[in-house]
Amino acid sequence: MVATRRAMAAGAVVLLTGSLMGSPAAGAAAAPDPTTVAKKLVSPLSMVVAGDGTAYVAQNFAGLLTAVAPGAAPEVVFAAKKGTEVGAVSEGGGTVRFATTKGSKTALWSMDPGSKPKKVADLSAFEADRNPDADVSYGFVGGLDAACAAQMPPEVPASYTGIVESHPYGSAVHKGTTYVADAAGNTILSVKPNGKVRTVAVLPAVPVVVTAEAAAANQLPPCTVGKTYNFEPVPTDVEVGKGGWLYVSLLPGGPEDGSTGAQGRVVKVKAKTGKVREVASGFAGATGVAVADNGDVYVAQLFGGQVSRIKAGRTTAKPYAEVMMPAAVEWADGDLFVSAQVLSQKPKGVVLRY
């Protein structure tokens, strides 16, 4: 039940195996048969489709940014130094943005086709200086009494506030500004072309009531049953919608074995004010979000084996396509692009086009 903020920052999501990422969800809707855009990828957790149809795919844990032009073979356009993760890919005006994570150091970069990347902003420095969620309380609401707290497993904090940590997982570009979903910082940031970073929103904690089953599964003492635990929200992707709203997928910190239920969410954030509204909930590992031209929202459920669709104006998601281990979803020219099989032990990741 410990928050996955540190796990996301370390890339430890790859340790979640077994039934969590097994067969696609039963009952998923019959989507059009997809075509394979790219294959043999390693952890393709983030991508964007540019205006010319080129898909830029981050092979996160391999530290590679790959370009897949229509009808062409994948080409590595950037290779990070060993031990550096590449992710949070977006594009605007022909310029690609992406983030790097190496240990506690994170940065946002821009790259024009055929050119070397340029560093736009030091995101970890901003987090260290501001720590936007420093005043946010996570853990048991109201805390635990001393007797109950003494029975807690050492790896599960009874209560704590936001720590200094950065791990950019998703980004989107609108009118020159890059919006970044920082999974470890629990924030949506904006980065101007001149590198100025601003906190758009600190995302709200996700409250979960501890059931007897959840307590038993996570080795929590019986005294915690019925109490509310505030998980860190952990934003995994951000996309631009209409009316100045940013759509954000959340994979809340905590167990993804189903013991606390499917707690993933999609929220929308007003870019100018930081106002946050929930769009839909009940997702099993929401790792990617896409917004179609008609306002429909698509959500990748990494642990649910499917991509879901929230029709414009609705608050309930319906299955759209059965997909093995989906992570990133992108809408481009009337088609939905999905990265899948993203956590295979061998390079079996693919990009599908529906």
matplotlib code that plots the C-alpha trace (Angstrom):
import matplotlib.pyplot as plt

x = [0.0, 3.0, 2.8, 4.3, 5.8, 9.2, 8.5, 7.5, 10.6, 12.8, 11.0, 10.0, 6.6, 8.4, 8.4, 4.6, 4.1, 2.0, -1.8, -1.7, -0.6, -2.0, -4.9, -6.8, -10.0, -13.0, -15.9, -14.0, -15.7, -14.9, -12.7, -11.5, -8.7, -5.4, -2.4, 1.1, 3.1, 6.3, 7.4, 10.4, 10.4, 11.6, 9.2, 7.4, 5.6, 5.3, 4.7, 3.3, 2.2, 3.5, 1.6, 3.4, 2.3, 5.7, 5.3, 8.0, 8.2, 10.2, 11.7, 11.8, 14.0, 16.3, 16.9, 16.0, 13.7, 12.6, 11.0, 8.6, 7.7, 4.8, 5.8, 9.4, 11.3, 11.9, 14.9, 16.6, 16.9, 18.3, 20.1, 20.6, 23.6, 23.6, 21.2, 19.1, 15.4, 13.7, 10.0, 7.2, 7.3, 5.2, 5.4, 4.5, 5.3, 7.5, 9.7, 9.7, 9.8, 10.9, 12.2, 15.1, 15.5, 18.8, 18.6, 17.2, 18.0, 15.2, 15.1, 12.9, 14.5, 13.5, 14.7, 14.1, 14.3, 17.9, 19.2, 20.7, 18.4, 18.5, 17.9, 14.8, 14.4, 15.9, 12.7, 14.4, 15.9, 12.4, 11.1, 13.9, 13.3, 9.5, 8.4, 4.8, 3.1, 5.2, 2.0, -0.1, -0.8, -0.8, -1.5, -4.3, -6.6, -6.3, -3.4, -3.4, -3.3, 0.0, -1.1, -2.3, 0.6, 3.0, 1.5, 2.1, 4.5, 7.7, 7.4, 3.9, 4.0, 1.0, 1.2, 3.6, 3.8, 5.1, 8.8, 11.2, 11.1, 10.6, 9.8, 8.2, 6.1, 3.9, 3.8, 1.8, 2.4, -0.1, 0.8, 4.4, 4.0, 4.9, 2.7, 4.4, 2.8, 5.4, 4.5, 6.8, 6.0, 2.2, 2.0, 1.2, 3.9, 4.0, 7.3, 7.7, 10.1, 12.5, 12.6, 10.4, 8.7, 5.4, 3.1, -0.2, -1.8, -0.9, -3.2, -5.4, -4.7, -6.8, -8.8, -9.3, -11.2, -9.3, -11.4, -10.8, -9.6, -7.2, -5.8, -5.2, -3.6, -1.3, -0.4, -2.1, -3.4, -7.1, -7.3, -6.9, -10.1, -12.6, -10.1, -9.3, -5.8, -4.9, -2.7, -0.5, -2.2, 0.8, 0.0, 1.1, 0.0, -1.4, -3.3, -4.8, -8.6, -11.0, -11.9, -8.4, -8.7, -5.8, -6.8, -4.6, -4.4, -3.7, -2.2, -2.5, 0.3, -0.4, -0.9, -2.0, -3.0, -6.6, -6.7, -7.8, -9.9, -9.2, -8.3, -7.0, -8.7, -8.9, -9.2, -9.2, -7.2, -7.9, -4.6, -5.0, -6.4, -5.3, -8.9, -9.2, -12.3, -12.7, -13.8, -14.0, -12.7, -12.3, -9.3, -6.8, -3.5, -4.4, -1.1, -2.1, -4.9, -5.9, -8.6, -10.3, -11.5, -15.1, -14.2, -14.1, -11.4, -9.4, -7.6, -5.0, -5.4, -2.0, -3.2, -6.7, -5.6, -7.7, -8.2, -11.4, -13.4, -15.2, -17.7, -17.7, -19.7, -20.0, -18.4, -18.4, -15.8, -16.7, -14.3, -13.0, -10.3, -8.6, -4.9, -2.1, -0.3, -1.2, 0.6, 0.5, -2.5, -2.5, -5.2, -4.1, -6.0, -9.0, -6.9, -6.0, -2.4, -1.6, 1.6, 1.2, 3.1, 5.2, 6.6, 7.6, 10.9, 12.1, 11.8, 8.2, 6.7, 4.5, 2.7, -0.8, -3.0, -6.8]
y = [0.0, 2.2, 5.0, 4.2, 7.6, 6.2, 3.1, 5.2, 7.4, 4.3, 2.7, -0.2, -0.5, -3.2, -5.4, -5.7, -9.0, -12.1, -11.9, -8.1, -8.0, -11.3, -11.7, -8.8, -7.9, -10.0, -8.2, -5.5, -4.0, -5.1, -2.2, -2.2, -4.6, -2.7, -2.5, -2.8, 0.4, -0.7, -3.8, -5.2, -2.2, -2.1, -0.5, 1.9, 3.8, 7.2, 8.4, 11.2, 11.3, 14.4, 16.2, 14.4, 11.1, 10.2, 8.4, 9.3, 6.5, 6.5, 3.2, 4.4, 2.0, 1.5, 5.2, 5.6, 7.9, 6.2, 7.8, 5.7, 7.5, 6.2, 3.1, 3.2, 1.1, 2.5, 4.8, 5.7, 9.5, 9.9, 7.6, 8.7, 7.8, 4.5, 4.5, 7.4, 6.9, 8.7, 9.5, 12.1, 12.6, 15.3, 17.5, 20.9, 22.8, 20.1, 20.2, 17.1, 17.4, 14.7, 14.2, 12.4, 10.9, 9.7, 9.1, 12.2, 14.4, 15.2, 17.5, 18.6, 18.7, 19.9, 18.5, 19.5, 16.8, 16.1, 18.2, 17.4, 17.9, 21.1, 21.3, 23.4, 23.1, 21.4, 19.9, 18.3, 21.7, 23.2, 20.3, 20.8, 24.5, 24.5, 20.9, 21.9, 19.1, 19.7, 20.7, 17.8, 15.0, 11.4, 8.3, 7.7, 10.6, 11.9, 9.5, 6.4, 6.1, 5.0, 1.4, 1.0, 2.8, 0.4, -2.5, -1.0, -2.7, -0.6, -0.2, 1.4, 5.0, 5.8, 9.4, 11.7, 14.9, 15.3, 14.7, 16.2, 13.9, 14.3, 11.8, 13.3, 10.6, 12.4, 15.8, 17.7, 20.9, 23.8, 27.1, 26.7, 25.7, 22.2, 20.7, 18.0, 15.2, 14.6, 11.2, 11.6, 15.3, 14.7, 17.8, 19.2, 21.7, 24.2, 25.0, 28.0, 27.9, 30.1, 27.3, 29.0, 26.4, 26.9, 24.7, 24.4, 22.1, 19.9, 17.0, 15.9, 12.7, 9.7, 8.5, 4.8, 3.1, 0.1, -3.0, -6.2, -7.8, -5.0, -5.0, -8.8, -8.6, -5.8, -7.1, -4.2, -4.5, -4.9, -1.5, 0.1, -1.4, 1.2, 4.0, 6.2, 6.2, 9.1, 7.8, 9.9, 10.6, 9.9, 11.5, 9.4, 11.4, 14.7, 15.8, 19.0, 19.1, 21.9, 24.9, 25.3, 21.9, 19.4, 15.7, 13.7, 10.0, 9.0, 5.8, 6.3, 5.1, 1.8, -1.9, -2.7, -6.3, -5.4, -5.6, -2.0, -2.0, -0.3, 3.2, 4.8, 8.0, 10.6, 14.2, 17.4, 20.5, 24.0, 25.2, 28.9, 28.3, 24.8, 23.8, 20.0, 18.0, 14.3, 12.9, 9.1, 6.5, 2.8, 2.1, -0.6, 1.2, 4.3, 5.0, 7.0, 9.3, 10.6, 13.1, 12.7, 15.5, 14.9, 15.1, 11.3, 10.3, 7.1, 5.6, 2.8, 0.4, -1.2, -3.8, -4.1, -5.4, -2.9, 0.6, 2.2, 5.1, 7.8, 9.4, 13.2, 14.6, 11.3, 10.1, 6.4, 4.4, 1.6, -1.0, -0.1, -2.6, -5.6, -4.8, -6.7, -4.3, -1.0, 2.2, 5.1, 6.2, 9.0, 10.4, 11.5, 12.1, 10.1, 7.1, 5.8, 4.8, 2.4, 1.1, -2.4, -5.3, -2.6, -4.6, -7.8, -9.1, -9.4, -6.5, -7.4, -3.9, -2.8, 0.3, -0.4, 1.8, 1.5]
z = [0.0, 0.1, -2.5, -5.9, -6.2, -5.5, -7.6, -10.6, -10.1, -10.2, -13.1, -10.8, -12.5, -14.5, -11.4, -11.5, -13.2, -13.3, -13.4, -13.3, -16.9, -18.2, -20.5, -21.9, -20.1, -20.9, -22.6, -24.3, -27.3, -30.8, -32.2, -35.8, -36.4, -35.9, -38.1, -36.7, -37.1, -35.3, -33.4, -31.4, -29.1, -25.5, -23.0, -25.4, -22.6, -24.3, -27.9, -30.1, -33.7, -35.6, -38.3, -41.0, -39.7, -38.1, -34.7, -32.2, -29.6, -26.4, -25.5, -21.9, -20.1, -23.1, -23.2, -26.9, -28.9, -32.1, -35.2, -37.3, -40.5, -42.5, -44.4, -43.0, -40.6, -37.1, -36.7, -33.5, -33.5, -30.0, -27.6, -24.0, -21.9, -20.1, -17.2, -18.5, -19.1, -22.1, -21.9, -21.9, -25.6, -27.4, -30.5, -31.6, -34.8, -36.0, -32.8, -30.6, -26.8, -24.5, -20.9, -19.5, -16.0, -14.5, -10.8, -9.2, -12.2, -14.7, -17.7, -20.6, -24.1, -27.6, -30.9, -34.5, -37.1, -38.1, -35.2, -31.8, -28.8, -26.7, -23.0, -22.3, -18.5, -15.4, -14.0, -10.9, -10.0, -10.1, -7.9, -5.4, -5.2, -5.0, -4.0, -4.9, -2.9, 0.2, 2.2, 0.9, 3.4, 2.3, 4.3, 6.8, 7.1, 10.7, 11.3, 13.5, 17.3, 18.7, 19.3, 15.7, 14.2, 16.1, 14.2, 10.7, 8.3, 8.1, 4.4, 4.6, 6.0, 8.2, 7.2, 5.4, 3.2, -0.3, -0.8, -3.3, -6.3, -10.0, -12.8, -15.9, -17.6, -20.1, -21.9, -24.4, -26.4, -26.9, -28.4, -27.7, -24.0, -23.0, -20.2, -18.2, -16.1, -13.3, -11.9, -8.8, -8.2, -8.4, -10.5, -13.9, -14.9, -17.8, -19.5, -21.7, -24.7, -22.7, -20.0, -17.4, -15.3, -13.5, -11.4, -13.2, -10.6, -7.6, -8.2, -5.3, -3.3, -4.1, -1.0, -0.6, 2.3, 3.6, 3.6, 5.5, 2.3, 1.5, 5.0, 4.8, 1.4, 2.4, 5.9, 7.6, 11.1, 11.7, 13.3, 9.9, 8.5, 7.7, 7.7, 4.6, 3.1, 0.8, -2.0, -4.1, -7.5, -9.8, -13.1, -16.1, -19.1, -20.2, -23.4, -24.5, -24.9, -25.8, -23.7, -22.1, -20.3, -20.0, -19.6, -17.2, -16.4, -12.8, -11.6, -7.8, -5.6, -3.9, -4.8, -8.3, -7.5, -7.2, -3.4, -3.1, -6.2, -9.5, -8.4, -11.7, -12.7, -15.5, -14.5, -16.4, -15.3, -16.4, -17.8, -16.7, -13.1, -12.1, -11.3, -11.2, -12.1, -12.2, -15.6, -14.8, -12.4, -11.9, -14.2, -13.6, -14.2, -16.2, -18.0, -21.1, -22.3, -25.7, -26.7, -30.1, -32.3, -31.2, -27.5, -26.8, -24.3, -24.7, -21.7, -21.6, -18.7, -18.3, -15.8, -17.3, -20.7, -22.6, -24.0, -22.8, -24.2, -22.4, -24.8, -24.8, -21.9, -20.2, -16.9, -17.5, -19.5, -21.8, -23.2, -26.7, -27.5, -26.0, -25.8, -24.1, -21.6, -23.3, -22.1, -24.5, -26.6, -29.2, -31.5, -34.9, -38.2, -37.1, -35.9, -32.5, -31.9, -29.0, -27.6, -26.3, -24.8, -23.1, -20.2, -22.0, -20.8, -24.4, -27.0, -28.0, -27.6, -30.5, -31.8, -33.1, -35.2, -35.0]

ax = plt.figure().add_subplot(projection="3d")
ax.plot(x, y, z, "-o")
ax.set_aspect("equal")
plt.show()
